[in-house]
Amino acid sequence: MDMTFSKVKECGSKQRSRLLIDSSKLLMKRLFDLTLAVFSLVLFFLWLFPLVAIAIKLSSKGPVFFKQLRHGKDNVPFYCYKFRTMIMNRNADTQQARRNDRRITQIGRMLRKTSIDELPQIINVIRGEMSIVGPRPHTVPMNNIFSKEIGNFMFRHSVKPGITGLAQSKGFRGEIKDFFEIHSRYKLDMFYVKKWGLYLDSKIVIRTMHTLLFKNDKAY
């Protein structure tokens, strides 16, 4: 991980210096995040949590929440929270969920299909570890693999990771099957890093809702 961080500093320092970090934009983004996070917390999470927790406990042994170490802003690792959708297994950090994956529980399939499993990341947003919109965080082992295949890959962590992102709003979500998929996500993430703003975030949130409702075939 230290080697990866060094690579980020060396490859991204020149590009980072070109980015205009506007304190007013950062404040507006934080207010946007907190507003949507608190709204989601009250409207969905507080009443839905007990129901989901009971369903998860009845479906298999293990905790309600699943936490996974992922890279955050400036490549600082943090624990990303989700509702647990799989049976307890040792390959959760290195083996992606696949279609008809036997590790996924019956309730887990429903949670993943509706993206309800991502709701606990509201906690990450409130804690300041994530944003509503930003490049989706991958696991640390997966990032180490991707960074070897794509130069300057870790520069996408110049902003906070998001519950959703530009790539996800355009249908790139779920299992990464080949180089084309990860490279396409990377290009969209890099576009976001350079162009992020409240207007773009709002468009991504709206487009994500549309994708969840009408183009959700990759959610499994």
Summary of the structure (lengths in Angstrom):
residues: 220
radius of gyration: 17.0
end to end distance: 29.3
largest distance: 51.9
contacts: 640
relative contact order: 0.15
helix: 59%
strand: 10%
